[in-house]
Amino acid sequence: SAPRCHLNKHLLDVRVLKGEPAELSCTVSKDKVTGTWFKDGLKLTSMDGVFFEKEGLVHKLIINKVEDIHAGKYRFEGGDIKTEASVFVEDPPQVDEVLLKNLSVPTVAKAGQKVKIKIPFEGRLPVRATWLKDRMELVDDTRICVDKTETFTMLSISSSERKDCGDYKVRLKNDSGVLEINFKLVVTDKPQPPAGPIKIVESTANDITIEWKPPKDDGGKPLQRYIVERQQVGKNDWVTLGETLRSCTTFTTNKVEQDMSYYFRVRAVNAEGTSDALESDEVKAVSKASPGAPDPPEIVSASRDTITISWKAPRKTGSSQIVGYIVQKRKKGTMAWLPVNSVPIADKKLKMTNLKKGLQYEFRVAAVNAAGIGDASEPSQPVFARDSMESPGQVQDLKVSSSDSTSVTLTWKRPEAKDGSDVKGYDVEMRSSNNLNWAKCNTLPIEVTTYTVKGLQAKEMYFLRVRALNDSGPGEAAELEACIEDTPPVVSPRLLIDDTVKSLLVIKAGNTIRVNIPFEASPDPVVTWLKDGLPLPNQATINTKDGTTQLLIGAAELTDSGTYTVELQNGLGKRETFSFQVQVTDIPQSPGPIQLEENVPNTVTITWEPSASEKWENNLYYTVLKRESQKGLWHVVGDLIYTNKFTFTKLIPGRDYYFRVVAKNNLGASGPSESVQPWRIRKPKAEFQVKPQKYRRVNQNQPPRFLVPLKPHVVTTGSECRMSCAVGGHPPPKITWYKDNSDLSNDCTYFCTNDFGVCSLVVLHVTKHDEGEYMVEATNELGRASSKAFLTIKGNN
């Protein structure tokens, strides 16, 4: 006989977006097979937008534009073959592209204005809308209201305030997916008052100088200026003294009279208006009676026995003539000042002898007049009580460590110990090859043993020398010559983005964010990093060298999610940028408590509170598992669930069911949330009576007999097996099932039914252990009958 036709390729389930085309196809082994298509058990003859095609061995069902009506289970039958698959129509939330583009620009409102942001959407209902601000869900209050209908969601703020500024997110979610819309709201207002208190920097008989701090909030617009006003104590009028630029927070006025008291106030101004005022305490314009502080004293000479200092009179002598000076000393590194003279000296020079050899000292001076001792000067330069030393020796190992077209970097070592133990610093000098005069490169002594000489000309020869310094002056110079290399060609900044640089990074919270961006440019460009268009947070560090710039965040937090941008720019204005997304996530938190309900007879609907991770996790879904005893194995019954509800239908009356729900994302699964009590549908009791038929009373009692015997079964691992037979006899026989001669009456793994003589044994989730010979035995008072069949288990691959 000719070989039977079989399937080379089965139908496969299809998930398709609403409005998109879809195709189901299978391949048979014979060309002359004519097949029939069914949908949800009904034969398909014609359906809008659905076409059938046959190309050789391939049979196709094509849907041009999928609608909700096209969802369902499809079956293809032809000859001895049959295959089926489902079409799932996905209709996730969608928002108009023009609206999304408009929301990419920050929404700006003035304080007090009403703000309404309406977002119409489409998608399969129900659509759940959640509004978040700075990652926290918005709740209604006296000012803020969130509305939602079946076609739009809207945020209303009755009177906007500065605290409403921030990053907002709208999350639209249904059973087909999630859509998130981000936008920024900026509320502008007049500034807050300048930060106080107002300090009196100086008060004399002729002028008063005040100082304040900028406002803590500039109102969202740059400050333009400050307005300073004055009120004389005892009067009501405020007089405007003047204005200062936004960068200046001090003001000096000479519009005061000696011995009069005043109040001062300052207001900040931006484009939105003028702030409330910051007011000072009462200030009196009086001249200071005691002298001001002199300049720091200078060291005239030093030896192991004596140190001589000199100083100049203070610029402000106070209310009377200076009669003398008090000198104080302290050891370097200590805090306590000790008097050198107890009686004021008229001279402005003093030789001190009561010193300890080898110690380092500092000195300060205060002037004295009839009102008392004035303010002390700043300390002098520290000086040792010792004899003057020899000049330091020559620096060692002077060399050029690096150079480019405009600079040379020198390095050297200290003079030998016997010559350089008291080196206080270094001087670097240079001259070009056509100039005999040496020019000093540094203004202050160099404290380290390296220095970069800048501003040199390319292709030019230079002579450079370094001297060590101590209290005796400069030492002998070490000299070298250096030729400046030619200017390298200008290379415009270019980011070298390849496959190793990802446009989206998903990072687990607590892990390190490390991104290396290679680039090329000459001369070296200015590298700038931004997050969401703003400077990087403090925990981020940037390291740029050798043509690579690196972003490093040691322990990522959820707030580190966002758009990061690196920008290169050279001195000619050439610029290049690259942006990438960082999403910081974590293993989800567990779902909330589970509730079980029987909304439809013989089913159970599981609902649960959302996982808290839904607020920040875009790709979160749920998996539902069940088991049929407290110690049984858990089996997945629902996966990729984007809502908080699932209905399970394959219930067998009389059994206990336990359910658990876990939240999942790309990083893993949360801990489970489990049902507290088992779920059971009670087994219905069959109540019937057999009425004797008088006209057949002679043949009423019969021994058991099998009207339909058991048949052999071949099933795959994990599927369900139902073995059935039909039994006759009177009185109704007692039915007992056996596997390999073992009684199954008390084994809860098997489910037995007897409906008016039709007897079935159901095996759920078949395993290899269930393979064997099964026997059903029927007995009554007139006899016994049995039927046997073998169950064969095949692997599901």
C-alpha positions in Angstrom: 0.0 0.0 0.0 1.1 3.6 -0.6 2.7 5.4 2.4 0.3 7.6 4.4 0.5 11.3 4.2 2.1 13.0 7.2 3.0 16.5 8.4 6.5 17.8 7.7 5.9 21.1 9.5 3.1 21.8 12.0 1.2 25.0 12.5 2.8 27.3 15.1 1.2 29.8 17.4 1.4 33.4 16.2 1.4 36.6 18.2 0.7 39.7 16.1 0.0 43.4 16.7 -3.5 44.6 15.8 -3.6 46.0 12.3 -0.5 44.0 11.1 -0.6 41.0 8.7 -0.4 37.4 10.0 0.2 34.0 8.4 -0.3 30.4 9.5 1.4 27.7 7.4 2.0 24.0 7.5 3.8 21.6 5.2 2.5 18.1 4.2 4.4 15.2 2.6 2.0 14.8 -0.4 1.2 17.4 -3.0 -2.4 16.2 -3.8 -3.7 16.8 -0.3 -6.7 19.2 -0.2 -7.2 20.6 3.2 -9.9 22.3 5.2 -9.4 25.2 7.7 -11.3 25.5 10.9 -11.5 28.4 13.5 -12.6 27.7 17.0 -14.0 24.3 15.8 -16.1 25.8 13.0 -15.2 25.3 9.3 -13.9 28.4 7.6 -15.4 29.1 4.2 -15.2 32.9 3.9 -14.1 35.5 6.4 -13.3 39.2 5.8 -9.6 39.7 5.1 -8.7 35.9 5.4 -7.4 34.0 2.4 -6.2 30.4 1.8 -3.2 29.5 -0.4 -1.6 26.3 -1.5 2.0 26.4 -2.8 3.1 22.8 -3.5 3.3 21.0 -0.2 2.7 24.3 1.8 -0.8 25.3 2.9 -1.3 28.8 4.2 -3.9 30.9 5.9 -3.2 34.6 5.4 -4.8 37.5 7.3 -4.2 40.9 5.6 -5.0 43.1 8.6 -5.5 41.4 12.0 -8.4 42.6 14.1 -9.8 41.3 17.4 -12.2 39.0 15.6 -9.3 37.0 14.1 -8.0 35.8 17.5 -8.7 32.2 18.2 -7.6 28.6 17.6 -7.2 27.5 14.0 -7.0 23.9 12.7 -6.0 22.4 9.4 -7.3 19.0 8.4 -6.5 17.0 5.2 -6.8 13.3 4.8 -5.3 11.6 7.9 -3.5 14.7 9.2 -4.5 17.4 11.6 -2.6 20.3 13.1 -3.7 23.3 15.0 -2.3 26.6 16.4 -3.6 29.8 17.9 -3.5 33.4 16.7 -3.1 35.9 19.6 -3.9 39.5 18.8 -1.8 42.0 20.7 -3.1 45.5 21.1 -0.8 47.4 23.4 -1.4 51.0 24.4 -0.4 53.5 21.7 -0.1 57.3 21.6 0.1 59.7 18.6 3.7 60.4 17.5 3.1 64.1 17.2 2.1 64.3 20.9 5.2 62.3 21.9 7.4 64.7 19.9 5.7 67.7 21.6 6.2 66.2 25.0 10.0 65.8 24.4 10.2 69.6 24.8 9.8 70.7 28.5 6.4 72.1 29.4 6.8 75.5 31.0 4.3 77.3 33.2 4.3 80.3 35.5 3.6 79.9 39.2 -0.1 80.1 39.9 -1.1 79.1 36.3 -3.4 76.0 35.7 -1.5 73.1 34.1 -3.4 70.4 32.1 -1.6 67.6 30.3 -4.0 65.3 28.3 -2.7 62.1 26.7 -5.2 60.4 24.4 -4.4 56.7 23.8 -5.6 53.6 21.9 -5.3 49.9 22.8 -7.2 47.0 24.2 -9.2 47.8 27.2 -8.8 47.9 30.1 -5.8 50.2 30.0 -4.3 51.1 33.4 -2.8 54.6 33.6 -0.2 55.5 36.2 1.4 59.0 36.6 4.7 59.3 38.4 6.8 62.3 39.4 10.5 61.8 40.2 9.8 58.0 40.3 7.0 58.3 42.9 3.3 57.7 42.0 1.1 60.8 42.0 -1.9 60.8 44.2 -4.8 63.3 44.1 -4.8 66.2 46.6 -6.3 69.7 46.8 -4.2 70.9 43.8 -3.4 67.8 41.7 -5.9 65.6 40.0 -5.4 62.6 37.7 -8.3 61.6 35.5 -8.7 58.5 33.3 -11.3 57.4 30.7 -11.3 54.6 28.1 -9.7 57.0 25.6 -7.4 59.4 27.5 -5.7 60.2 30.8 -5.1 63.7 32.1 -3.0 65.4 34.8 -4.5 68.7 36.1 -2.7 71.1 38.5 -5.1 73.8 39.6 -2.4 76.3 40.7 1.2 75.3 39.8 4.1 75.8 42.2 7.8 75.6 42.0 7.7 72.2 43.8 5.8 70.8 40.8 9.0 71.0 38.7 10.5 67.7 37.8 10.6 64.6 35.6 7.2 63.0 35.0 6.3 59.6 33.6 3.0 58.2 32.3 2.8 54.4 32.3 0.0 52.9 30.1 -0.4 49.2 30.6 -2.8 46.5 29.4 -2.5 42.7 28.9 -0.6 43.3 25.6 2.2 45.4 26.9 3.4 48.7 28.5 4.0 52.2 27.0 5.9 54.8 29.0 5.9 58.5 28.2 8.4 60.8 29.8 8.2 64.6 30.0 9.6 67.5 32.0 7.6 70.2 33.7 9.2 73.5 34.6 7.4 76.1 36.7 8.9 79.6 36.8 8.4 82.2 39.6 10.0 85.2 41.1 13.1 84.3 43.2 13.1 83.5 46.8 14.5 86.2 49.1 18.4 86.3 49.3 19.8 83.9 51.9 20.6 85.6 55.2 21.5 86.9 57.5 22.8 90.2 56.2 26.4 90.5 57.5 28.0 93.9 58.3 31.4 93.6 56.7 32.5 97.1 57.8 30.9 100.0 59.6 32.6 103.4 59.9 31.4 107.0 60.4 31.3 107.5 56.7 30.3 104.2 55.1 28.8 100.8 55.7 29.4 97.6 53.8 26.9 94.7 53.9 27.0 91.2 52.5 24.4 88.5 51.8 24.1 85.1 50.0 22.2 84.3 46.8 18.6 82.9 47.0 18.3 79.2 47.5 15.8 79.1 44.6 16.2 81.5 41.6 12.6 80.8 40.5 13.7 78.8 37.4 15.0 81.9 35.6 18.5 83.4 35.9 18.9 86.2 38.5 19.4 89.6 36.9 20.3 91.9 39.8 19.9 92.8 43.4 18.1 95.9 44.8 19.5 97.4 48.0 17.4 99.7 50.2 17.9 101.6 53.5 15.6 102.8 56.3 16.7 105.2 59.0 15.6 103.9 62.5 12.5 105.9 63.6 11.3 106.7 60.0 8.9 104.9 57.8 10.4 105.5 54.3 12.7 103.1 52.6 15.3 104.7 50.3 16.7 102.8 47.3 20.5 103.0 47.5 21.4 101.2 44.3 21.6 97.8 42.4 24.3 95.2 42.0 24.9 92.6 39.3 23.8 89.0 40.1 27.4 88.0 40.6 28.0 90.6 43.3 26.6 90.0 46.8 28.2 93.0 48.7 27.2 96.6 48.7 28.9 99.7 50.2 27.0 102.9 50.8 28.3 106.3 51.9 24.8 107.7 52.3 25.0 107.5 56.1 25.6 109.9 59.0 27.8 109.3 61.9 26.2 107.9 65.1 22.9 107.3 63.2 21.3 103.8 63.1 19.8 102.1 60.0 18.1 99.0 58.6 19.1 97.5 55.3 17.1 95.2 53.0 17.9 93.3 49.8 15.7 92.0 47.0 16.6 89.6 44.1 15.2 90.2 40.6 14.7 87.8 37.7 12.5 88.0 34.5 9.4 86.9 36.5 9.6 89.6 39.1 11.2 90.8 42.4 11.5 88.6 45.5 10.4 89.4 49.0 13.1 91.3 51.0 15.8 90.1 53.3 16.2 92.6 56.2 19.1 93.3 58.4 19.3 94.0 62.1 19.9 97.6 63.3 23.3 99.0 62.2 25.0 102.1 63.6 27.5 104.2 61.6 30.3 104.9 64.1 34.0 105.2 63.6 36.2 102.5 65.2 38.1 103.8 68.2 41.0 101.3 68.3 43.5 100.9 65.4 43.3 98.5 62.5 45.6 95.6 61.8 49.1 96.3 60.4 50.5 94.3 57.4 52.3 91.1 58.4 55.8 91.9 59.8 58.9 91.1 57.7 62.0 89.1 58.8 65.1 91.4 58.7 67.7 88.8 59.9 67.9 85.5 61.8 70.7 83.6 63.6 70.8 80.9 66.3 70.6 83.6 69.1 68.5 86.4 67.6 65.7 87.2 65.1 65.0 90.8 64.0 61.6 91.8 62.5 60.1 95.1 61.2 56.7 96.4 60.3 54.7 99.3 59.1 52.0 101.4 60.8 48.3 100.3 60.1 46.4 102.3 57.5 43.5 102.9 60.0 44.8 104.5 63.2 41.4 104.7 64.9 40.0 107.6 66.9 43.4 108.7 68.4 47.2 108.7 67.7 49.1 105.4 67.9 51.4 105.3 70.9 53.2 102.0 70.3 53.1 98.3 69.3 52.7 94.9 71.0 54.6 91.9 69.4 53.6 88.3 69.8 55.4 85.0 68.8 54.5 81.3 68.5 56.2 78.1 67.5 55.3 77.0 63.9 52.5 74.5 64.0 51.0 75.6 67.4 48.0 77.8 68.1 49.0 79.8 71.2 50.5 83.3 70.8 52.9 84.5 73.6 53.7 88.2 74.2 57.3 89.3 73.4 56.8 92.8 75.1 54.4 93.7 77.8 54.9 97.5 77.4 54.1 99.1 73.9 57.3 100.0 71.9 57.3 103.1 69.8 59.8 101.8 67.2 58.6 99.7 64.3 61.5 97.3 64.6 62.4 94.7 67.3 65.3 92.4 67.9 64.4 89.2 69.9 66.8 87.1 71.9 64.8 84.7 74.1 64.6 82.0 71.5 65.4 78.3 71.3 68.0 77.3 68.7 66.7 75.3 65.7 63.0 76.0 66.3 60.8 77.7 63.7 58.9 80.8 64.7 56.1 83.1 63.5 55.4 86.7 64.6 52.5 89.2 64.6 52.0 92.9 65.6 49.1 94.9 67.0 49.0 98.8 67.3 48.0 100.6 70.5 46.2 103.9 70.9 44.3 105.7 73.7 41.2 103.4 73.0 43.3 100.2 73.5 45.0 97.5 71.5 43.9 97.1 67.9 43.5 94.1 65.7 46.6 91.9 65.3 48.3 91.5 61.9 48.4 88.3 59.9 51.5 86.0 60.9 54.9 86.7 59.4 56.7 84.1 57.2 58.0 81.3 59.4 61.8 81.6 60.2 64.3 79.3 62.0 66.4 80.5 64.9 69.8 79.4 63.4 72.7 80.7 61.6 72.4 81.3 57.8 73.3 78.3 55.7 75.1 77.7 52.4 73.3 77.8 49.1 71.8 74.4 48.0 73.6 72.1 45.6 72.7 71.4 42.0 69.5 69.5 41.2 70.0 65.9 40.0 68.9 64.1 36.8 67.3 67.0 35.0 65.5 65.8 31.9 62.5 66.3 29.5 59.7 63.9 30.4 57.3 64.9 27.7 56.7 67.7 25.1 54.4 68.8 22.3 54.3 71.7 19.9 53.8 74.3 22.6 55.1 73.0 25.9 57.9 71.0 27.6 57.6 69.1 30.9 60.8 68.9 33.0 61.5 66.5 35.9 64.5 66.4 38.3 65.6 65.1 41.7 66.5 67.0 44.9 70.2 67.9 45.4 72.2 65.4 47.4 71.3 65.2 51.1 74.4 67.1 52.3 73.6 70.0 49.9 69.8 69.9 49.7 68.3 69.0 53.1 66.9 72.5 53.6 65.6 73.1 50.0 62.5 75.4 50.1 61.6 75.2 46.4 62.9 75.6 42.9 63.1 78.2 40.1 62.9 77.3 36.4 64.3 79.7 33.8 64.5 79.6 29.9 65.9 81.4 26.9 65.6 80.8 23.2 68.6 80.0 21.0 68.7 83.6 19.6 68.4 85.3 23.0 71.1 85.5 25.7 68.8 86.7 28.5 67.3 84.2 30.9 63.6 84.6 31.8 62.0 83.2 34.9 59.1 80.9 34.2 57.5 80.7 37.7 56.4 83.5 40.0 56.4 81.6 43.3 59.0 78.9 44.3 58.0 75.4 42.8 57.5 72.9 45.7 57.5 69.7 43.5 60.2 68.3 41.3 58.4 68.7 38.0 57.2 71.7 36.0 55.6 72.3 32.5 56.9 75.3 30.5 54.1 76.5 28.2 53.7 79.0 25.4 56.7 77.8 23.3 57.0 78.1 19.5 57.1 75.0 17.3 60.4 74.1 15.5 62.3 76.3 18.0 65.4 75.4 20.1 65.2 76.4 23.8 67.7 76.3 26.8 66.2 75.5 30.2 67.7 75.5 33.7 66.6 74.7 37.2 67.9 76.0 40.6 67.2 74.8 44.1 66.3 77.5 46.7 66.7 77.8 50.5 66.9 80.6 53.0 70.4 81.6 51.6 69.1 82.0 48.1 69.3 80.0 44.8 71.9 77.3 44.2 73.9 76.3 41.2 71.8 75.8 38.0 71.4 72.5 36.1 70.9 73.2 32.4 69.6 71.3 29.2 68.4 72.2 25.7 65.1 71.1 24.1 63.8 71.3 20.5 60.1 71.8 20.2 58.4 69.4 17.8 56.3 70.6 14.8 52.6 71.3 15.3 50.6 68.1 14.6 47.9 68.2 11.9 44.5 69.2 13.2 42.1 66.2 13.5 38.5 67.0 14.1 37.0 65.3 17.1 35.5 61.9 16.3 34.0 59.3 18.6 35.1 55.7 17.6 31.8 53.9 18.3 31.9 50.2 17.5 30.0 47.0 18.6 31.6 47.2 22.1 29.7 50.4 22.8 26.1 49.6 23.6 23.2 52.1 23.1 21.3 50.5 26.0 22.9 49.2 29.2 20.8 47.2 31.7 22.6 47.3 35.0 21.7 45.5 38.3 21.4 47.9 41.2 24.6 47.8 43.3 26.8 46.8 40.3 29.4 49.0 38.7 28.6 51.2 35.7 31.8 51.4 33.6 31.6 52.8 30.0 34.7 53.4 27.8 34.3 55.6 24.8 37.3 55.8 22.4 37.9 58.9 20.3 40.5 60.6 18.2 41.3 64.3 18.0 44.2 66.7 17.7 44.8 68.8 19.7 43.2 67.2 22.7 39.5 68.1 22.8 37.4 69.3 25.8 35.4 66.2 26.9 32.0 66.9 28.6 29.6 64.3 30.1 25.9 65.0 30.8 23.0 62.9 32.2 19.6 63.9 30.9 21.1 67.1 29.7 22.5 68.1 33.1 25.9 67.8 34.8 26.7 64.3 36.1 25.8 63.5 39.8 28.5 63.5 42.4 28.9 59.7 42.5 30.0 59.6 38.8 33.7 60.0 38.0 35.2 60.7 34.6 38.7 59.7 33.5 40.0 60.8 30.1 43.4 59.8 28.7 45.2 58.2 25.7 42.2 58.6 23.4 39.6 57.1 25.7 37.1 58.7 28.1 35.6 56.6 30.8 32.3 57.0 32.9 32.5 55.1 36.2 29.8 54.8 38.9 30.9 52.4 41.6 27.5 51.2 42.9 24.6 51.9 40.6 21.3 53.2 42.1 17.9 53.3 40.5 18.2 57.1 40.2 21.3 56.6 37.9 18.9 55.5 35.1 18.7 57.9 32.2 20.3 59.2 29.0 24.0 59.8 29.2 25.7 62.0 26.6 29.5 62.5 25.9 30.5 65.5 23.9 33.9 66.3 22.3 34.8 69.9 21.2 38.0 71.4 20.0 39.1 75.0 20.0 37.8 75.5 16.4 34.2 74.8 17.5 34.0 71.3 16.0 31.8 69.2 18.1 30.6 65.5 18.2 28.3 63.8 20.6 27.1 60.3 21.4 24.2 59.3 23.7 23.2 56.0 25.3 20.6 54.8 27.7 21.4 53.3 31.1 18.6 51.4 32.9 19.4 50.4 36.5 17.1 47.6 37.6 17.0 44.9 40.2 15.3 41.5 40.8 11.6 42.4 41.4 10.0 42.6 44.8 7.4 40.0 45.5 3.8 40.5 44.5 1.2 41.4 47.1 -1.4 39.1 48.7 -3.3 36.6 46.5 -7.1 36.2 46.4 -9.0 33.3 44.8 -12.5 33.6 43.4 -14.9 31.4 41.4 -16.3 34.0 38.9 -17.2 31.3 36.4 -18.4 27.8 37.6 -15.6 25.2 37.8 -12.8 27.8 37.3 -10.7 29.8 39.7 -9.6 33.4 39.1 -6.4 34.4 40.9 -5.8 38.1 41.6 -2.9 39.7 43.4 -1.6 43.1 44.5 1.1 44.5 42.1 4.8 44.2 42.9 6.2 47.5 44.2 8.8 47.1 41.4 6.1 48.0 38.8 6.8 51.7 39.6 10.2 51.7 37.9 10.4 48.4 36.0 9.3 48.5 32.3 9.7 44.8 31.5 8.1 43.3 34.5 5.6 40.4 34.1 4.1 37.6 36.3 4.1 33.8 36.3 1.4 31.7 38.0 2.2 28.2 39.3 0.0 25.6 41.0 0.3 22.3 42.7 -2.2 19.7 43.9 -1.0 18.8 47.4 1.1 20.5 50.1 4.2 18.5 49.1 3.6 18.2 45.4 5.7 19.8 42.6 4.9 23.3 41.3 3.8 23.5 37.7 3.6 26.7 35.6 0.0 27.4 34.4 0.4 31.0 33.3 3.4 33.0 32.1 4.2 36.4 30.5 1.2 37.9 32.4 1.2 41.8 32.3 -1.9 42.3 34.4 -2.7 41.3 38.0 -5.3 38.6 37.2 -5.3 35.0 35.8 -8.1 32.5 35.4 -7.3 28.7 35.6 -9.9 26.4 34.0 -8.5 22.8 34.2 -9.9 22.0 37.6 -11.0 18.5 38.8 -13.7 18.5 41.4 -12.7 17.2 44.8 -9.0 18.1 44.6 -7.1 20.7 46.6 -5.2 23.3 44.6 -2.4 25.6 45.8 -1.3 28.7 43.8 1.7 31.0 43.9 2.6 34.1 41.9 6.1 35.4 41.2 7.2 38.7 39.5 9.9 38.4 36.8 12.2 40.7 34.7 15.4 40.3 32.7 17.4 39.7 35.9 15.4 37.0 37.5 12.3 36.2 39.6 11.1 37.6 42.9 10.1 35.5 45.9 6.7 33.9 45.6 3.4 35.1 47.0 1.2 32.1 47.8 -2.4 31.4 48.5 -3.2 31.0 52.2 -5.9 28.3 51.9 -6.2 25.5 49.3 -8.9 25.8 46.6 -11.4 23.0 46.1 -14.5 22.5 43.9 -16.7 20.0 45.6 -17.3 16.7 43.7 -21.0 16.5 42.6 -22.9 13.6 44.0 -24.7 11.7 41.3 -28.3 10.9 42.5 -30.4 8.6 40.4 -32.8 5.8 40.7 -33.3 2.8 38.5 -36.9 2.1 38.2 -37.7 -1.5 37.6 -39.3 -2.2 34.3 -42.0 -4.7 35.0 -42.3 -5.9 31.5 -38.6 -7.0 31.5 -38.5 -8.4 35.1 -37.4 -11.9 33.8 -34.0 -10.5 32.5 -33.4 -7.8 35.1 -30.3 -9.2 36.9 -27.2 -9.7 34.7 -23.5 -10.4 35.5 -21.0 -7.7 34.5 -19.9 -7.4 30.9 -17.8 -4.8 28.9 -19.8 -3.2 26.2 -16.7 -1.1 25.1 -13.3 -2.5 26.2 -10.2 -0.5 27.2 -7.9 0.5 24.2 -4.1 0.9 24.2 -2.9 4.5 24.5 0.4 6.2 23.4 0.9 9.8 24.9 3.8 12.2 25.3 5.3 13.3 28.6 3.5 16.1 30.4 0.2 15.7 28.6 -3.1 14.4 29.9 -4.3 10.8 29.4 -8.0 9.7 29.7 -8.7 5.9 29.4 -12.4 5.0 29.1 -14.6 1.9 28.7 -18.4 1.0 28.9 -19.7 -1.6 31.4 -23.1 -3.2 31.7 -24.7 -5.4 34.4 -27.3 -5.4 37.1 -27.1 -4.7 39.9 -24.6 -1.9 38.8 -21.1 -3.4 39.1 -18.5 -2.0 41.4 -15.5 -0.6 39.4 -11.9 -1.0 40.5 -8.8 0.2 38.6 -5.4 -1.5 38.7 -1.9 -0.6 37.3 0.5 -3.5 37.0 -1.9 -5.4 39.4 -1.7 -2.6 42.1 -5.1 -1.2 43.3 -5.4 2.5 42.4 -8.4 3.2 44.6 -6.5 5.2 47.2 -3.9 6.9 44.9 -4.7 10.6 44.6 -2.6 10.9 41.4 -5.4 9.3 39.5 -9.0 10.5 39.0 -11.7 7.9 38.4 -15.3 8.5 37.2 -18.3 6.3 36.6 -21.2 8.0 34.8 -24.0 5.4 34.2 -21.6 2.7 33.2 -19.1 4.9 31.2 -15.9 4.5 33.3 -12.8 6.7 32.9 -9.4 7.0 34.5 -7.6 10.4 34.1 -3.8 10.8 34.5 -2.7 14.5 34.7 0.8 15.5 33.6 1.9 12.1 32.4 5.4 11.0 33.3 7.5 7.9 32.4 6.5 6.4 35.7 2.9 6.1 34.5 3.8 3.7 31.7 2.5 0.1 32.2 -0.5 -2.3 32.0 -3.8 -0.9 33.3 -6.8 -3.1 34.2 -10.4 -2.2 35.0 -12.4 -4.8 37.0 -16.3 -4.9 37.3 -17.9 -7.1 40.0 -21.5 -7.7 41.2 -23.2 -10.5 43.0 -23.6 -12.4 39.7 -20.0 -12.4 38.6 -16.8 -10.6 37.6 -15.4 -9.1 34.3 -12.2 -7.3 33.4 -10.5 -5.4 30.5 -6.8 -4.6 30.1 -4.8 -2.2 28.0 -1.2 -0.9 27.9 -0.2 2.8 28.3 3.0 3.8 26.4 4.8 7.1 27.2 6.9 8.9 24.6 9.3 11.8 25.2 7.9 15.3 24.2 10.7 15.9 21.8 
